[in-house]
Amino acid sequence: MAWQQQLWLRQVENLAAQAQSRVVVLAALQWARSVLAQDARSSSVDHLGEGWAQALSPLPVEGGELSGGLSDQQGLFNLNSLVREGKASAADLAAFRKLLELLQLPPGLASAVADWIDPDAEATYPGGAEDMDYLALDPPYRAANRALTTVDGLYRIKGFDAARVARLRAFVTALPQATPVNVNTAPAEVLAAAIADLSLDQARALVASRKARHFTDLADFRARLPQPAAQVNETLLSVGSRYFLVTGHARFGRAKAGCQALLEREATAWPKLVWQKNI
């Protein structure tokens, strides 16, 4: 009887700690929204020297601790930009193929992703896949013909496996609409992919230079490009961002909780929650 009471008390303690953890994680989400709203009021330019980009060190709270941070999702290549207004975007396809090549992955994977998203039933050459390819699998299924909601959606697309998704994950995202790449926050690989004539070494030099001085606008960015990299499609680039990922972790005793949420910030409005999940 005594051991049953002890077990019951332990379960009650764990449930209480889990509830506390979830509350603190939700508080972290509200903190992130407040930080982003305040940042928008001060500037339309987003860069890694700003307060929102600094990780939240483990913060002691009564009975536990909280940690987390924000990351700019427009510093990554948005897979859903491959299809704009219902049609494959040649410029975005070229950028994604270059990114795949830089990561030593087959460039034909870009066509497979575009076909998964676009509404038509015609496979894109080379490497595309439509319903006929997926219906031949066991079990069979059809191409989604709609935007990806998360990067994990790649697992269902022809040519992708766990290793390839893992290789891509640090460089791609899936946002609700087509978006430009923020040149102030993009890693060198994404910058090099977005500019046809820019080499990876040149992109790394740009990333190093922006640590001392961020790009104030696209004119400033163009002026600091190496001369050979003259072809810049400004529809693919920006110096500001709209979508941010917030990650929060909380610990109380033996209980832990974590969440991720995608926030959309429009001008100075309070950031909207796009999706949220426990991690």
C-alpha positions in Angstrom: 0.0 0.0 0.0 2.8 2.4 0.9 4.6 1.9 -2.4 1.3 2.6 -4.3 0.9 5.9 -2.4 4.5 6.8 -3.2 4.0 6.0 -6.9 0.8 8.1 -6.9 2.5 11.1 -5.2 5.4 10.8 -7.8 2.9 10.8 -10.6 1.1 13.9 -9.2 4.5 15.7 -8.8 5.4 14.8 -12.4 2.0 16.0 -13.8 2.4 19.3 -11.8 5.9 19.8 -13.1 4.8 19.1 -16.7 2.0 21.6 -16.4 4.5 24.2 -15.1 6.9 23.5 -17.9 4.1 23.9 -20.5 3.1 27.2 -19.0 6.7 28.5 -19.1 7.2 27.4 -22.7 4.0 29.4 -23.7 5.4 32.4 -21.8 8.6 32.0 -24.0 6.4 32.2 -27.1 4.8 35.4 -25.8 8.3 36.8 -25.1 9.3 36.1 -28.7 6.3 37.8 -30.1 7.0 40.9 -27.9 10.7 41.0 -29.0 9.8 40.8 -32.7 7.1 43.5 -32.4 9.5 45.8 -30.7 12.2 45.2 -33.3 9.8 46.0 -36.1 9.0 49.3 -34.6 12.7 50.3 -34.6 13.7 49.1 -38.0 12.6 47.3 -41.2 16.1 45.7 -41.6 16.7 42.4 -39.8 20.3 41.2 -39.1 22.1 38.9 -36.7 23.4 41.7 -34.5 19.9 42.5 -33.2 18.4 41.5 -29.9 16.0 38.9 -31.4 18.9 36.9 -32.8 20.6 36.4 -29.4 19.9 33.0 -27.8 18.2 33.1 -24.5 20.7 31.5 -22.0 19.2 29.1 -19.5 17.2 31.4 -17.3 16.4 30.2 -13.7 12.7 30.3 -12.8 11.2 29.1 -9.6 11.8 25.3 -9.4 13.4 25.0 -12.9 14.9 26.8 -15.9 13.9 28.2 -19.3 16.0 28.5 -22.5 15.3 29.2 -26.1 15.7 31.5 -29.0 14.6 32.9 -32.3 15.8 32.1 -35.8 15.1 33.9 -39.1 13.4 31.5 -41.5 13.9 33.9 -44.4 17.7 33.3 -44.0 16.9 29.9 -45.5 15.8 28.8 -48.9 12.0 28.5 -48.9 11.0 25.3 -50.7 7.5 26.7 -51.4 9.1 29.5 -53.5 9.7 26.9 -56.1 6.1 27.4 -57.3 4.7 30.9 -57.6 1.1 31.6 -58.7 0.6 27.9 -59.5 3.6 27.6 -61.8 7.2 26.5 -61.3 9.5 29.4 -60.8 12.6 29.1 -63.1 14.7 31.5 -61.0 13.9 29.6 -57.7 14.5 26.3 -59.4 17.9 27.4 -60.6 18.7 28.7 -57.1 17.6 25.4 -55.4 19.5 23.3 -58.0 22.7 25.3 -57.2 22.1 24.8 -53.4 21.8 21.1 -54.0 25.0 21.0 -56.0 26.8 22.9 -53.3 25.6 20.4 -50.7 26.7 17.5 -53.0 23.1 16.3 -53.6 21.5 15.5 -57.0 20.2 18.8 -58.5 17.3 16.8 -60.1 15.7 16.7 -56.6 14.6 20.3 -57.2 12.2 19.2 -60.0 10.7 16.5 -57.7 9.9 19.1 -55.0 8.4 21.5 -57.6 6.2 18.8 -59.0 5.1 17.8 -55.5 3.9 21.4 -54.9 2.6 22.5 -58.3 -1.1 21.8 -59.2 -0.5 20.2 -62.6 0.2 16.5 -63.5 3.2 17.1 -65.8 6.6 16.0 -64.6 9.3 18.6 -64.7 12.5 17.6 -66.5 15.0 16.4 -65.2 14.1 14.5 -62.0 10.5 15.4 -61.7 7.7 13.1 -60.4 4.0 13.1 -60.5 1.1 10.8 -59.6 2.2 7.9 -61.8 5.5 7.7 -59.9 3.9 7.7 -56.5 1.0 5.4 -57.4 3.6 2.7 -58.4 4.9 2.6 -54.8 3.8 0.2 -52.1 1.7 1.6 -50.5 0.7 4.0 -53.3 -0.2 7.6 -52.8 -0.5 10.8 -54.9 1.5 13.9 -55.2 0.3 16.5 -52.7 -0.1 19.3 -55.3 0.1 21.9 -52.6 2.6 23.7 -50.5 4.8 21.9 -47.9 3.9 22.7 -44.3 7.2 21.6 -42.9 10.6 20.4 -44.2 9.6 16.9 -43.0 7.3 16.8 -46.0 10.4 16.0 -48.1 10.3 12.4 -46.8 7.4 11.6 -49.1 9.0 13.1 -52.2 10.8 11.0 -54.8 14.6 10.9 -54.3 14.6 12.0 -50.6 15.8 9.8 -47.7 16.7 10.5 -44.1 20.3 11.3 -45.0 19.4 13.8 -47.7 16.8 15.5 -45.6 19.3 15.8 -42.8 21.8 17.3 -45.1 19.3 19.9 -46.3 17.6 20.8 -43.0 20.0 23.6 -42.0 19.5 25.4 -45.3 15.8 25.1 -46.2 12.4 25.9 -44.7 8.8 25.7 -45.7 6.8 28.9 -45.3 3.2 29.6 -46.2 4.0 31.8 -49.2 6.9 32.5 -51.5 9.6 34.7 -49.8 12.9 36.3 -50.6 16.1 35.3 -48.9 17.4 37.8 -46.3 21.0 38.5 -47.2 21.7 39.6 -43.6 20.9 36.2 -42.1 21.4 33.6 -44.8 24.3 31.1 -44.5 27.0 31.2 -47.2 25.5 28.2 -49.0 22.1 29.9 -49.4 23.6 33.2 -50.5 25.7 31.5 -53.1 22.6 29.6 -54.4 20.6 32.8 -54.7 23.1 34.6 -56.9 24.1 32.8 -60.1 27.7 33.9 -60.4 28.6 34.0 -56.7 31.0 31.2 -55.6 30.8 29.6 -52.1 34.1 31.2 -51.1 32.8 34.7 -52.2 29.6 34.1 -50.2 31.7 33.2 -47.2 33.6 36.4 -47.5 30.3 38.3 -47.6 29.0 36.5 -44.5 32.3 37.4 -42.7 32.0 41.1 -43.8 28.4 41.5 -42.6 29.5 40.6 -39.0 31.2 44.0 -38.8 28.6 45.9 -40.9 25.2 44.5 -41.9 23.6 45.3 -45.3 21.4 48.3 -45.0 19.5 47.7 -48.2 19.9 45.8 -51.5 21.9 48.6 -53.0 24.4 48.3 -50.2 24.5 44.5 -50.8 25.1 44.9 -54.5 27.9 47.5 -53.9 29.8 45.0 -51.7 29.5 42.0 -54.1 32.7 40.9 -55.9 32.7 42.2 -59.5 32.2 38.8 -61.2 29.0 38.3 -59.3 27.0 40.9 -61.3 23.8 38.9 -62.0 21.4 39.7 -59.1 17.7 38.9 -59.2 16.4 41.2 -56.5 13.0 39.5 -56.4 14.8 36.7 -54.6 16.5 38.9 -52.0 15.7 41.2 -49.1 17.3 42.8 -46.0 14.2 42.2 -43.8 12.2 39.2 -42.7 8.6 38.3 -42.0 8.8 34.7 -40.7 10.7 33.6 -37.6 10.9 30.3 -35.7 10.8 30.4 -31.9 12.1 27.4 -29.9 11.6 27.1 -26.1 12.6 24.5 -23.5 11.6 24.4 -19.9 12.6 22.0 -17.1 10.9 21.6 -13.7 12.3 18.8 -11.6 12.2 15.6 -13.7 9.7 17.1 -16.2 10.8 18.7 -19.4 8.7 20.5 -22.1 9.6 22.1 -25.4 7.9 23.7 -28.3 8.6 25.2 -31.6 6.4 27.8 -33.3 6.4 29.7 -36.6 5.6 33.4 -36.3 4.6 35.7 -39.0 5.3 39.4 -38.5 3.6 42.0 -40.7 5.1 45.5 -40.3 4.5 46.6 -36.7 1.5 44.3 -36.0 1.7 41.8 -33.2 3.2 38.6 -34.7 0.7 35.9 -35.7 1.1 32.2 -34.8 1.3 30.1 -38.0 1.8 26.8 -36.3 3.1 25.3 -33.1 4.3 21.9 -32.1 5.7 20.2 -29.0 9.3 18.9 -29.3 
